[in-house]
Structure formats: C-alpha cells, structure tokens
C-alpha cells in the first residue's frame, strides 16, 4: 500500500498531479483545491490511498489524514466510487460533510455531480455516527438525537426481515428525524415498520 508520497511536482492540472519520487513519476488524483496549492517544481507531500481495480491501479491524494479518512468512509457507502467520493471532498469540507450527516441533511450531497438522490440518502444513513472522530471540527447539531447513529442497525434489521435496502433506507430516514433522543434500535425498528405498513411488505430484492 502506498500511504504517502513526498516529491517534486512534474505536472499539474485540475484533477491530478504527477509527483517525481526518486525518479519515478506517480500520477495522483486530487481535488481542484489541492492542485491549486502547488506549482511545477514545488515539493509535495500527500497522504494517499491506492485503489485497485481489475484494469487499473489508481492513487488518490490528500493534504491531510482527515480528508483521507473521510474519503475512505465515503467509499464504504453503497454506490459511491472513488471519483464520486473525491467529488464530495471537492465540493464540501470535512466539517461540512460531518455536519450534513449529523443533521440528516442529504441536500449538500445531492448537489455533487455524480451523486443521485438515493446515494445522497445512503451517505447520510450509512455514515451516521462515524465522522466525529475523523472530522473533529464539525459543529454539534442540537436535537439530532441518537437516531442517526442507530440508523444503519435499523436498516440492517429491516433487510434481515425481508425488505430491500432502498425501501429500508427510505423508511428509516423518514422516522429518525422525529424520533426522541432516547430512541433505541427496537423502538426505531418499530417506528420504521409502522411507516412501511403491513400492506407494503415486499420480498427481499424487489
């Protein structure tokens, strides 16, 4: 794993930088903000992660460990690939990302190119409770309660009961906003099932 690079900038554009490390040029995908910080010939230090695909090995670089950690978390969300995750970080700071997730607000993510409404909701639900440690500068959100942090467990429970992930996510997103701060997983599950209604039960995968 290539976890960091230190070298001289050989080439820069709005989406990548080529870093000369001991005579070897590494092409690294970066956000436009990072690319604008440097000029050809500058020494660059980047925190990186290597994404391995069947047809390519791609490096993604960040100025800080915080951005890299958020990038990695975004990749854990269903439907978010490296380019989309980088697009989120190009549009929002790590603090803004954490604030949006804590507030259960998917609007900032829907404005990112390549992120659709369903994926935006999944980012909010699947990253709930995971960003505090990696984005400590996020603003606390009053009244957000514990529902957002418990949402992934509730979605998983609904999927285990036979509901598909899309329907489960939509139901949980709808109920956690109004749930009390003391709500538990069983309580949220009951609310979500009530929201879905017995007449709407679907077999898994529909």
C-alpha positions as CSV (number, residue, x, y, z in Angstrom):
1,X,0.0,0.0,0.0
2,X,1.3,3.5,-0.9
3,X,0.2,5.5,2.1
4,X,2.1,8.8,1.4
5,X,4.3,10.5,-1.2
6,X,6.9,13.2,-0.9
7,X,8.4,14.5,-4.1
8,X,8.6,17.3,-6.8
9,X,5.6,18.3,-8.9
10,X,6.3,17.4,-12.5
11,X,2.8,18.2,-13.9
12,X,-0.4,19.7,-12.5
13,X,-4.0,20.0,-13.8
14,X,-7.4,20.5,-12.1
15,X,-7.8,16.8,-11.3
16,X,-4.3,15.3,-10.8
17,X,-0.7,15.8,-10.1
18,X,2.4,13.9,-11.2
19,X,4.9,13.6,-8.3
20,X,8.5,12.7,-9.0
21,X,9.7,10.4,-6.2
22,X,13.3,9.3,-6.7
23,X,13.0,9.5,-10.5
24,X,9.6,7.7,-10.6
25,X,6.6,9.7,-11.6
26,X,3.4,8.9,-9.7
27,X,0.1,10.1,-11.1
28,X,-2.2,11.1,-8.2
29,X,-5.9,12.1,-8.5
30,X,-6.6,15.1,-6.3
31,X,-9.3,17.7,-5.7
32,X,-9.0,21.1,-7.6
33,X,-8.3,22.8,-4.3
34,X,-5.2,20.6,-3.7
35,X,-4.0,21.1,-7.3
36,X,-4.3,24.9,-6.9
37,X,-1.9,24.9,-3.9
38,X,1.1,23.9,-6.0
39,X,3.2,24.8,-9.0
40,X,5.5,22.7,-11.1
41,X,8.8,22.2,-9.2
42,X,7.2,22.5,-5.8
43,X,7.8,19.8,-3.2
44,X,4.6,18.0,-2.4
45,X,3.6,15.8,0.5
46,X,0.4,13.9,0.0
47,X,-1.4,11.3,2.1
48,X,-2.5,8.7,-0.4
49,X,-4.6,5.5,-0.9
50,X,-4.2,3.0,-3.7
51,X,-7.5,1.9,-5.3
52,X,-7.0,-1.5,-7.1
53,X,-9.3,-2.4,-9.9
54,X,-9.1,-5.2,-12.5
55,X,-8.0,-2.8,-15.2
56,X,-6.2,-0.1,-13.2
57,X,-4.2,0.9,-10.1
58,X,-5.2,4.5,-9.1
59,X,-3.7,6.7,-6.5
60,X,-5.8,9.4,-4.7
61,X,-4.0,12.0,-2.7
62,X,-5.0,14.4,0.1
63,X,-3.2,17.1,2.1
64,X,-4.3,15.8,5.5
65,X,-5.2,12.5,7.2
66,X,-8.7,13.9,7.9
67,X,-9.6,14.2,4.3
68,X,-8.2,10.7,3.5
69,X,-10.2,9.2,6.4
70,X,-13.4,10.8,5.1
71,X,-12.6,9.6,1.6
72,X,-12.3,6.1,2.9
73,X,-15.6,6.3,4.8
74,X,-17.4,7.6,1.7
75,X,-16.1,4.6,-0.3
76,X,-17.8,2.3,2.2
77,X,-21.2,3.7,1.1
78,X,-23.1,1.7,-1.4
79,X,-23.0,3.4,-4.8
80,X,-20.1,5.7,-4.0
81,X,-16.9,5.1,-6.1
82,X,-13.6,6.9,-5.9
83,X,-14.5,9.6,-8.4
84,X,-17.7,10.4,-6.6
85,X,-16.0,10.4,-3.2
86,X,-13.4,12.8,-4.5
87,X,-16.2,15.0,-5.9
88,X,-17.8,15.2,-2.5
89,X,-14.5,16.4,-1.0
90,X,-14.1,18.8,-3.8
91,X,-17.5,20.4,-3.0
92,X,-17.6,20.2,0.8
93,X,-15.1,20.4,3.6
94,X,-14.8,17.5,6.0
95,X,-16.6,19.6,8.6
96,X,-19.5,20.4,6.2
97,X,-19.8,16.7,5.4
98,X,-19.9,15.7,9.1
99,X,-22.4,18.5,9.8
100,X,-24.7,17.4,7.0
101,X,-24.6,13.7,8.1
102,X,-25.3,14.7,11.8
103,X,-28.2,16.9,10.7
104,X,-29.5,14.1,8.4
105,X,-29.5,16.5,5.6
106,X,-28.8,14.9,2.2
107,X,-29.2,18.1,0.2
108,X,-25.5,19.0,0.1
109,X,-24.6,15.6,-1.3
110,X,-27.4,15.8,-4.0
111,X,-25.7,18.9,-5.3
112,X,-22.4,17.0,-6.0
113,X,-22.0,15.8,-9.6
114,X,-22.4,12.0,-9.8
115,X,-24.4,11.7,-6.6
116,X,-28.1,10.9,-7.1
117,X,-30.9,11.3,-4.5
118,X,-30.7,7.6,-3.4
119,X,-26.9,7.7,-2.9
120,X,-27.2,11.0,-1.1
121,X,-29.6,9.4,1.4
122,X,-27.3,6.4,1.8
123,X,-24.4,8.7,2.6
124,X,-26.4,10.2,5.5
125,X,-27.7,6.9,6.8
126,X,-24.6,4.8,6.4
127,X,-22.1,7.4,7.8
128,X,-24.2,8.4,10.8
129,X,-22.1,8.3,13.9
130,X,-18.9,7.6,12.0
131,X,-17.5,11.0,11.3
132,X,-17.0,12.5,14.8
133,X,-13.5,11.1,15.2
134,X,-12.2,11.8,11.7
135,X,-13.8,15.3,11.4
136,X,-13.5,16.9,14.9
137,X,-14.2,20.4,13.6
138,X,-17.8,19.6,12.8
139,X,-20.4,21.6,14.6
140,X,-22.6,19.8,17.1
141,X,-26.2,19.6,15.9
142,X,-28.8,20.2,18.6
143,X,-31.8,17.9,18.6
144,X,-30.2,15.4,16.2
145,X,-30.6,12.7,18.9
146,X,-29.2,9.2,18.6
147,X,-31.4,8.1,15.8
148,X,-29.0,8.9,13.1
149,X,-26.2,6.9,14.8
150,X,-28.5,3.9,15.1
151,X,-30.0,4.1,11.6
152,X,-27.6,1.6,10.0
153,X,-28.5,-1.0,12.5
154,X,-32.2,-0.4,11.9
155,X,-31.7,-0.6,8.1
156,X,-29.8,-3.9,8.6
157,X,-32.6,-5.3,10.7
158,X,-35.2,-4.4,8.1
159,X,-33.2,-6.0,5.4
160,X,-32.9,-9.2,7.5
161,X,-36.7,-9.1,7.8
162,X,-37.0,-9.2,4.0
163,X,-37.2,-5.6,3.0
164,X,-34.8,-4.4,0.3
165,X,-32.1,-1.8,1.2
166,X,-33.7,1.0,-0.8
167,X,-37.1,0.7,0.9
168,X,-35.5,0.2,4.3
169,X,-33.2,3.2,4.0
170,X,-36.1,5.5,2.9
171,X,-38.3,4.3,5.9
172,X,-35.5,4.8,8.4
173,X,-34.6,8.2,7.1
174,X,-38.2,9.2,7.4
175,X,-38.6,8.2,11.0
176,X,-35.3,9.1,12.6
177,X,-35.7,12.8,12.2
178,X,-38.7,12.8,14.6
179,X,-37.5,10.1,16.9
180,X,-36.7,11.0,20.5
181,X,-33.1,11.3,21.6
182,X,-33.5,8.2,23.8
183,X,-34.8,6.0,21.0
184,X,-33.3,2.5,20.9
185,X,-32.8,0.2,17.9
186,X,-36.0,-1.8,18.7
187,X,-38.0,1.4,19.1
188,X,-36.8,2.8,15.8
189,X,-37.4,-0.6,14.1
190,X,-41.0,-0.5,15.4
191,X,-41.4,3.1,14.0
192,X,-39.9,2.1,10.7
193,X,-42.2,-1.0,10.4
194,X,-45.2,1.2,11.2
195,X,-44.1,3.6,8.5
196,X,-43.8,0.8,6.0
197,X,-47.1,-0.7,7.0
198,X,-48.0,-4.4,6.8
199,X,-49.7,-4.0,3.4
200,X,-46.4,-2.8,1.8
201,X,-44.3,-5.8,2.8
202,X,-42.1,-6.7,-0.1
203,X,-39.9,-9.8,-0.7
204,X,-36.1,-9.3,-0.5
205,X,-34.5,-7.9,-3.6
206,X,-37.7,-6.2,-5.1
